[in-house]
């Protein structure tokens, strides 16, 4: 039995979806992050929760801003 209740997947697309599937099988809730540019990406909708990060027009910077993601 896992002590992990919720997992933030700080990745996108197919990799994130695979992690979500595995977490689901283990009974772990998932959280996705996405930028404005990824707002229609499938990984956003496959997670239990999803939060937009960063500013429009700065997708790379948004994913690399660890302090903002954790905040």
N, C-alpha and C positions, 0 to 999 in steps of 0.2 A: 504494500500500500504506500502511495506517495504522499508526502507532506506538502507537495506543491498544489496550490489551489487555483492559481491563475498564472498564465505565461504570456509575457510580452514578446511578440515575434517581430523583431526589428529588421525584417527583410520583406521582399516583395514577390509578387507573382507566384510561379509554380513552387518555388522553394517554401514560401510561406504557407501555401495551401497544403503541402505535404506535412509540414510541422503541425498545422491545425488538425489534420486528420489523425495523426499519431496522438496528439494531446487529447482529442475527443475520445479515442479508444482507451486512454488511460484515465478518463474522467476529469481532465484538467480544462478549465475555461481558458479561452484565448483572447488576446488583445492585439489588434493590428494598428499600425500607424501608417498614414498615407499623406502625400502632399496634394496640393490643389491639382497638379497635373495627373495624379494617380486616382483622382476621386471616383472614376468609373472602373477601376481595376478590380478584378474578381477577388483578390485577397481581402479587400476591404469588406466585402459582403459575406465571406466565408467565416470570419472571426465572430466570436460572441460579442465583442465590443470593438469599436474602431474610432480612432481619433485623428483629426487632421493636424498636421504639424507644419511649421514654417510659413513662409509667405509665397504668394503666387509669383511664379517666375524664378524661384530659387530652389528647385527640387533637390539638387545635389547638396547644397549647403544645408537644407532642412534635415536631410537624413544624417548628416555628419555632426549636427549640433546636439551632442549628447546631453548637455545640461538642460536644454529646452525640452528634449524628449522625456527626461526623467521628471522634470518639473511638472 
